[in-house]
């Protein structure tokens, strides 16, 4: 089973546990607002660490730090509550999920679990779905970070004013990027290109 189909199964399973209507009803009870990643990246945040397990959040030093949790192959389990708890214990912690985002339900889910930003690869969805995800993310305060692998994926974006941060590992794509968009990268930090924050390799 490919990653997209597995993620679809995880989403449907979570919807049975927490229907969308329940999340919307309890949204105002959330602990805290997400940080403004657009403001932080390139200023206080110039490097971002990857972690493999959510429990590693408790080991992050109590200073302004940004971490990425890879959720692409993970189920949405109760241990995600630890994200909110770890942020309560460390107010300087910035948490970004990298996930296969296929619908708005996941945007709400990541917001409920305390994510400040969500990285999603545009190759899995069409133009309209990207627009819907961007709009929902911005309204909820969770910074959407679009991951582009090629120019065809960039052509899916109809309104670049909604795009604040992108993840790019192909330096040829940077030349076509609007100037107000911030760029993070894992592969081209030493290429001489303007990168606002680097993702540190494991």
C-alpha positions in Angstrom: 0.0 0.0 0.0 1.4 3.4 -1.0 1.8 6.3 1.4 -1.3 8.2 0.2 -3.6 5.2 0.6 -2.2 4.5 4.0 -2.8 8.1 5.1 -6.3 8.0 3.8 -7.0 5.0 6.1 -5.4 6.8 9.0 -7.6 9.8 8.4 -10.8 7.8 8.2 -9.9 6.0 11.4 -9.3 9.3 13.2 -12.6 10.7 12.0 -14.4 7.9 13.7 -12.6 8.8 17.0 -12.9 12.6 16.6 -15.5 13.7 14.0 -14.9 17.1 12.4 -18.0 18.6 14.2 -16.4 17.7 17.5 -13.1 19.5 16.7 -14.9 22.6 15.5 -17.1 22.7 18.7 -14.0 22.5 21.0 -11.7 24.7 18.9 -12.1 27.7 21.2 -10.8 25.6 24.1 -7.3 25.2 22.7 -4.4 26.0 25.0 -2.5 28.6 23.0 -2.2 30.3 19.6 0.5 29.0 17.2 3.6 31.1 16.7 3.9 33.2 13.5 6.4 31.0 11.6 6.7 33.6 8.8 8.1 36.1 11.3 10.3 33.6 13.1 12.0 31.9 10.1 15.1 33.8 9.0 15.1 35.9 12.2 15.1 33.9 15.5 14.9 30.6 13.6 17.7 30.0 11.2 18.0 26.2 11.6 15.4 23.5 12.2 16.0 20.1 13.7 14.3 16.8 12.7 13.1 14.4 15.4 11.8 10.9 14.9 9.5 10.5 17.9 7.2 12.8 19.7 8.6 11.9 23.1 11.9 13.6 22.0 10.1 17.0 22.3 10.7 16.7 26.1 14.4 16.8 25.5 14.5 20.0 23.5 16.4 22.7 25.4 14.3 25.5 26.9 15.3 28.2 24.3 13.7 29.2 21.1 13.9 26.0 18.9 12.1 24.6 15.9 11.7 20.9 15.2 10.0 18.9 12.5 8.1 15.7 13.3 7.7 13.3 10.3 4.1 12.3 10.4 3.9 10.9 6.8 3.8 7.3 7.9 2.4 7.7 11.3 -1.2 7.2 12.6 -2.9 9.9 14.5 -2.6 8.3 17.9 -3.3 9.7 21.4 0.4 10.2 21.9 0.0 13.4 19.8 -1.4 14.9 23.0 2.2 15.1 24.1 2.9 17.8 21.6 0.5 20.2 23.4 1.9 19.2 26.8 5.5 19.6 25.7 4.7 23.1 24.4 3.1 24.0 27.8 6.3 22.9 29.5 8.5 24.8 27.0 6.9 28.0 25.7 9.9 28.5 23.3 9.3 25.3 21.4 8.1 25.5 17.8 6.7 22.3 16.3 6.2 21.6 12.6 4.6 18.5 11.2 5.6 17.0 7.9 2.6 15.1 6.7 0.7 13.9 3.6 -2.1 16.5 3.8 -5.1 15.4 1.7 -8.0 17.4 3.2 -9.0 20.2 5.6 -9.7 17.7 8.4 -5.9 17.2 8.9 -5.4 20.9 9.1 -7.8 21.1 12.0 -6.3 18.0 13.6 -2.7 19.4 13.5 -4.0 22.7 14.9 -5.7 20.9 17.8 -2.6 19.0 18.6 -0.6 22.2 18.8 1.4 22.3 15.6 2.8 25.7 14.6 3.3 24.7 11.0 2.6 21.9 8.6 4.8 20.8 5.7 2.9 19.2 2.9 3.9 18.0 -0.6 1.8 19.5 -3.3 2.2 16.4 -5.5 -0.6 14.5 -3.6 -3.4 17.0 -4.3 -4.9 19.2 -7.0 -5.1 22.9 -7.3 -8.4 23.4 -5.5 -7.4 21.2 -2.6 -4.1 23.1 -2.2 -6.1 26.4 -2.2 -8.6 25.0 0.4 -5.7 23.7 2.6 -3.9 27.1 2.4 -7.0 29.0 3.3 -7.9 26.8 6.3 -4.3 26.8 7.6 -4.1 30.6 7.5 -7.5 31.0 9.1 -6.5 28.6 11.9 -3.1 30.2 12.5 -1.1 27.2 11.5 1.6 28.2 8.9 1.3 26.0 5.8 4.7 25.1 4.3 4.5 23.9 0.7 7.0 21.4 -0.5 7.8 21.6 -4.2 9.9 19.1 -6.1 9.5 20.5 -9.6 8.1 23.4 -11.6 4.9 21.6 -12.5 4.0 21.5 -8.8 4.6 25.2 -8.5 2.2 25.8 -11.4 -0.6 24.5 -9.2 -0.5 27.7 -7.1 -3.0 30.2 -8.4 -2.7 32.8 -5.6 0.8 33.2 -4.3 -0.3 35.8 -1.8 -1.5 32.8 0.3 2.0 31.2 0.3 4.3 32.4 3.1 6.9 29.6 3.5 8.1 26.9 1.1 10.5 23.9 1.4 12.7 23.5 -1.6 15.6 21.2 -2.3 16.0 22.0 -6.0 18.0 25.3 -6.4 16.6 25.8 -9.9 13.1 26.5 -8.4 14.3 29.4 -6.3 14.6 31.8 -9.2 10.9 31.7 -9.8 9.9 32.1 -6.2 8.2 35.4 -5.2 10.5 37.6 -3.1 8.2 37.8 -0.1 8.1 34.0 0.3 10.5 32.5 2.9 12.5 29.4 1.9 13.6 26.5 4.0 15.8 23.7 2.7 17.5 20.5 3.6 19.7 20.0 0.6 20.8 23.4 -0.8 21.9 25.4 2.2 25.5 25.5 1.0 24.7 26.3 -2.6 25.1 30.1 -2.2 21.3 30.6 -2.7 19.3 32.7 -0.3 17.8 30.3 2.2 16.0 31.7 5.3 16.4 28.5 7.4 18.1 25.2 7.0 16.8 21.8 8.1 19.5 20.0 9.8 20.0 16.4 8.7 19.7 13.5 11.2 
